[in-house]
Amino acid sequence: MGAALDVLGKHVRAQSHPEALRLAFEAYYNYQAAHPARVRKPYLYFVDYGLGSNTARGYVFDMKALKLVEGPFTVAHGRGSASGASGVPTKFSNIKDSATSSLGLYLAQETYAFSGRSGGRRYKSIGLRLQGLSGRFN
């Protein structure tokens, strides 16, 4: 894990907490060791929810090659997660239809198309269905 943190950590801009990236890597490697057959594509999608949604806070890492695939980029959170103008989410939930984000480690499933409205403008995008793996978090 130390090598990944040394090599990939330099690509991550300021973090909301100094341990955020290390904890994400630790969770990834622990899951990979416990379930090697389920990690078919060794990518980690890291989102620092301690930063505002207007801040580029998302990264995709290739954990096998130890390379940055993409990032930083902006990442949305559930519309019920942030109540202030800062865009920093303060409310998280695992309850279906709560319109809030959930914390933890996920296994990526399929993509889906969606549309919405932001700042008075309509947009179309692609979402990613996730399976929560972190027990008490998701």
Secondary structure in CASP SS format (residue, H / E / C, confidence):
PFRMAT SS
TARGET T0000
AUTHOR 0000-0000-0000
METHOD secondary structure of the structure
MODEL  1
M C 1.00
G H 1.00
A H 1.00
A H 1.00
L H 1.00
D H 1.00
V H 1.00
L H 1.00
G H 1.00
K C 1.00
H C 1.00
V C 1.00
R C 1.00
A C 1.00
Q C 1.00
S C 1.00
H C 1.00
P C 1.00
E C 1.00
A H 1.00
L H 1.00
R H 1.00
L H 1.00
A H 1.00
F H 1.00
E H 1.00
A H 1.00
Y H 1.00
Y H 1.00
N H 1.00
Y H 1.00
Q H 1.00
A H 1.00
A H 1.00
H C 1.00
P H 1.00
A H 1.00
R H 1.00
V C 1.00
R C 1.00
K C 1.00
P C 1.00
Y E 1.00
L E 1.00
Y E 1.00
F E 1.00
V E 1.00
D C 1.00
Y C 1.00
G C 1.00
L C 1.00
G C 1.00
S C 1.00
N C 1.00
T C 1.00
A C 1.00
R C 1.00
G E 1.00
Y E 1.00
V E 1.00
F E 1.00
D E 1.00
M C 1.00
K C 1.00
A C 1.00
L C 1.00
K E 1.00
L E 1.00
V E 1.00
E E 1.00
G E 1.00
P E 1.00
F E 1.00
T C 1.00
V C 1.00
A C 1.00
H C 1.00
G C 1.00
R C 1.00
G C 1.00
S C 1.00
A C 1.00
S C 1.00
G C 1.00
A C 1.00
S C 1.00
G C 1.00
V C 1.00
P C 1.00
T C 1.00
K C 1.00
F E 1.00
S C 1.00
N C 1.00
I C 1.00
K C 1.00
D C 1.00
S C 1.00
A C 1.00
T C 1.00
S E 1.00
S C 1.00
L C 1.00
G C 1.00
L C 1.00
Y E 1.00
L E 1.00
A E 1.00
Q E 1.00
E E 1.00
T E 1.00
Y E 1.00
A E 1.00
F E 1.00
S E 1.00
G E 1.00
R E 1.00
S E 1.00
G C 1.00
G C 1.00
R E 1.00
R E 1.00
Y E 1.00
K E 1.00
S E 1.00
I E 1.00
G E 1.00
L E 1.00
R E 1.00
L E 1.00
Q E 1.00
G E 1.00
L C 1.00
S C 1.00
G C 1.00
R C 1.00
F C 1.00
N C 1.00
END
